[in-house]
Each structure stands twice: as C-alpha cells, then as structure tokens.
C-alpha cells in the first residue's frame, strides 16, 4: 500500500451524477440556462426531494413553501441551489459497508459544521458563501476515501492516534504515506471541482501566508473553529492552533467572532438533520 495506490483508487471512484458535473462546470459561467438545468435536476427524484427539503428548511428561512426546483432557483438563486444539489450528491456518494468501524456520523457532523462555519465566515472575506460551503463540506473527504476503500489499514490509523496522541493527518501519513488533504484534493480534481476548491481542500491544514483572506484561509479557519465548537461529538477531538496570519487576514472584531460562533451553532443542527446520510 502506497500513495500511488491510493490516488489510483480515487481515479477508480464513480463520477458524480452528470447534472452535478454540469452544475460544477457552470461555476464560472454567466449565461446559464437555469430552466434546462432545473429540468435535469428534476429527473432525479431523490435528489430533487432532498434539495427541496433543504430549500424549505430554517437554514434559508423561506417565507413560503417552495415546491419545485425552478421556484427554488427563482427565490434562493441559482448559486444556492447548485450548492444544495452538489451537497446532496456528495453526502450520498459514500455509504458505510457492513462491519466498517469508522465513525461516519462524527465525520459528517464535523464536515457539515466546517461547511456552515465557512459559509458564515465567507462574507467577512468578501467571498461567495455557497462556494465556501461546498469547499467546507469537501475538505475532509480524503479521510472517507481512506476509511471506505482501505478499512483494514484505516484501523491502524486509529491505533497510531491512540499510541501517539496525535491528530488524523500525521497518523494517516505514518500508515499510508499520504494524508487526507492530498487524497481529498485528488478527489476534488476527479470530480472536476473548480481549482480554488481543490486548493482549499489541499491546504486546509496549512497556515496561510500573510495577506488578504482567500478561500483556503476561510476553510483553514472553519475547520479549526468547527473543532473548537466541538460539534462532531468525538471524545478525542483535538483543536489545532489558529495561525496569526489567518486571524489577521479575516480581521474580525471580538463581537464579530462571537456572531460567527453563534450563527454556526444556530444553523448547524438544521443542516445536519437534512444532509447527514
């Protein structure tokens, strides 16, 4: 087992549904036929049902019930619906195999907490909240690849963490020769996510350099804050330190940080109920 084997396993993973690939390709396009895309989304009944449940949740605070994808696009906007459809597809892509001891609920709780926190932080960095949400949801997917494709080896990651009292990334490096950030970035490439999202997944454990906040900065901070808020319910959850450069790049006041914490906790439970597989 080496890093090349793992990257090959990523390339062998199924693609996302065709309509999601179309939605991802539209991220940099201005002239989008939303009617045609809404019709394609609607062909997938399960995806449509889940997306409409999310659109009608308190996460978006709709004044009245939305009953179609086209109506949801009209009211919430195309960017929000694209994010919801993508999120539903991603969370449905990995199912626990019988006997797999990996803690899937805790994994998704942390991923969703990071996504919600990234969405809340994004406006402070003048970034698109929907793109930040998607990157936050994806940031740890490399762990899911390792845990579902190589379950026996992944048990050794747990053993290494217990023996060395460390976080997941160094334990994964010790066992696999590669960590979840690199695997996740390869998966984001395989699924044709935009380059800034690929970079944010790859760099979410790397302290940013001094300068304006980027999407990578936001995902780096959101991951740490999600750990700090202890929303995954994991007993051995460890909180990495937040680099000064990230703190300065985001430039939030104490009151603004308190608002980020409160809004993340407020929105988290709703999104968890809707997205947890």
Rosetta blueprint (number, residue, H / E / L):
1 X L
2 X L
3 X H
4 X H
5 X H
6 X H
7 X H
8 X H
9 X H
10 X H
11 X H
12 X L
13 X L
14 X L
15 X L
16 X L
17 X L
18 X H
19 X H
20 X H
21 X H
22 X H
23 X H
24 X H
25 X H
26 X H
27 X H
28 X H
29 X L
30 X L
31 X L
32 X L
33 X L
34 X H
35 X H
36 X H
37 X H
38 X H
39 X H
40 X H
41 X H
42 X H
43 X H
44 X L
45 X H
46 X H
47 X H
48 X H
49 X H
50 X H
51 X H
52 X H
53 X H
54 X H
55 X H
56 X L
57 X L
58 X L
59 X L
60 X L
61 X L
62 X L
63 X L
64 X L
65 X L
66 X L
67 X L
68 X L
69 X H
70 X H
71 X H
72 X H
73 X H
74 X H
75 X H
76 X H
77 X L
78 X H
79 X H
80 X H
81 X H
82 X H
83 X H
84 X H
85 X H
86 X H
87 X H
88 X H
89 X H
90 X H
91 X H
92 X L
93 X L
94 X L
95 X L
96 X L
97 X L
98 X L
99 X L
100 X L
101 X L
102 X L
103 X L
104 X H
105 X H
106 X H
107 X H
108 X H
109 X H
110 X H
111 X H
112 X H
113 X H
114 X H
115 X H
116 X H
117 X H
118 X H
119 X H
120 X H
121 X H
122 X H
123 X H
124 X H
125 X H
126 X L
127 X L
128 X L
129 X H
130 X H
131 X H
132 X H
133 X H
134 X H
135 X H
136 X H
137 X H
138 X H
139 X L
140 X L
141 X H
142 X H
143 X H
144 X H
145 X H
146 X H
147 X H
148 X H
149 X H
150 X L
151 X H
152 X H
153 X H
154 X H
155 X H
156 X H
157 X H
158 X H
159 X H
160 X H
161 X H
162 X H
163 X H
164 X H
165 X L
166 X L
167 X L
168 X H
169 X H
170 X H
171 X H
172 X H
173 X H
174 X H
175 X H
176 X H
177 X L
178 X L
179 X L
180 X H
181 X H
182 X H
183 X H
184 X H
185 X H
186 X H
187 X H
188 X H
189 X H
190 X H
191 X L
192 X L
193 X L
194 X L
195 X H
196 X H
197 X H
198 X H
199 X H
200 X H
201 X H
202 X H
203 X L
204 X L
205 X L
206 X L
207 X L
208 X L
209 X L
210 X L
211 X L
212 X L
213 X L
214 X L
215 X H
216 X H
217 X H
218 X H
219 X H
220 X H
221 X H
222 X H
223 X H
224 X H
225 X H
226 X H
227 X H
228 X H
229 X L
230 X L
231 X L
232 X L
233 X L
234 X L
235 X L
236 X L
237 X L
238 X L
239 X L
240 X L
241 X L
242 X L
243 X L
244 X H
245 X H
246 X H
247 X H
248 X H
249 X H
250 X H
251 X L
252 X L
253 X L
254 X H
255 X H
256 X H
257 X H
258 X H
259 X H
260 X H
261 X H
262 X H
263 X H
264 X H
265 X H
266 X H
267 X H
268 X H
269 X H
270 X H
271 X H
272 X H
273 X H
274 X H
275 X H
276 X L
277 X L
